[in-house]
Amino acid sequence: MTAMPDAPSAHDILKLNDLGGYTVPTRGLYPFQWNWDAAITALGWMAAGDEARAWREVERLLEGQWDNGMVPHIIFHGDAETYFPGPEVWGVQRSPSTSAISQPPVLASVMKILFEEGHDRALASEKLAATLPAVINYHLWFYRERDPENTGRVCSYHPWESGMDNSPQWDGPLAGVPPVDAEYVRRDTGLVDPSERPHKYEYDRYIYLVQFFQQNDHDGEVLYRDCPYRVEDISLISILHRGTRDLVALCEADAAGLGLASTHGEALYSLKQSQALTEQGIQALWSEELGCFLSHDARADVLLEHVTTAGMLPLFAGLPNAIQAERMGTLVADWLAEAPYGLASTHPQSTRFEPKRYWRGPSWLHINWMLAIGFEDHGLIQEAAQIKQASKDCIAVAGYYEYFNSVTGEGCGGRDFSWTAAMDLYWLNPLESFTASKAPQSEVETS
Ligand code: GLC
């Protein structure tokens, strides 16, 4: 709920950012459809009472799916001059044009929620049946292309693929990437305060990687072998794992009576094998010393020792054992004591903590939502409640910003932001009309 009486409501923001079946994260700064933004935003549309629009968001995202199954991180549905790097820089020849990397696939988990909590049962069944096969292919792509050696730990080829662009986790691996050898003009720093955005040093390497993908014709085998940035990314691994669990549950429970388990039998078998691999492989990323999980630079074979919210996302996937979950629970109080408008994306005691620079310290509400679910799933109810309260406090201070200064609550980045509005509608302050008439939970179990 926004503190500013004249400010647009969360639902108004979704409508303002609706460009016809897809919702831009915010106008100007991000003028296209982004992968995990779209998924989170679909929850907002549902909570605002527009279930058809929620499913439409999913369908429009899937319009960008590549033949090999990848769902890209940006779908360039239209033209826009306010964004760099746009379609011409990515150089992907398809319609609609897209970027050439993906993003954390929270989509499957969102679809399970849309299906289970939707009031219009006929619509939910029809849309699930129409979209689920594409999302199964998406998950198969991740395991096949990004974990060809079956470690149980998929990797990313770009910091943007983690969705956490300039997290301190990527400082080490990014140092192994050369800077781009060409002039370019950034658009982001003309639209928001540069002190809230990544530095030129990082951008030069981001753009190098984009060119590298293009020069290698986006060939999966070549990229796995030669990409100078290859990171087993703890947020990607965790969100993918939770999504796979949700996909398998949707098919097996078959609450919609669609016979999904038999039509997708082979795919389900493969997904379950990948699940088992991750359940084992994740333990290599646990740090007994820091008390959380870490990403791993697969090229340099180095664990990336930074305490970040990403490192607690295995909770969302049910991956930690009880002792590990407790350890992560003990971090939360300290984390919030120093940065109360939490949960700061990087632990405030880290030397790399910067409370308002993008992924180096601000709080992001969709991450908080996943963490709160994770803590709750592990019986850590108080930690979940603290994270939820801190999220409400951010909105109360600043309204619907992209992210929040975790020390002061000040809104940062883009304003009138879709995923923040959606998290308010769905999670933090749902309308009574949504909660009161919530459809009875279906029998679908997630475990
Ligand atoms: C930034 C964020 C990314 C998000 C995108 C659109 O690049 O780091 O996570 O998806 O903006 O909001």
Boltz pocket constraint, residues with backbone or C-beta under 6 A from the ligand:
constraints:
  - pocket:
      binder: B
      contacts: [[A, 25], [A, 30], [A, 34], [A, 35], [A, 36], [A, 37], [A, 160], [A, 162], [A, 163], [A, 164], [A, 165]]
      max_distance: 6.0
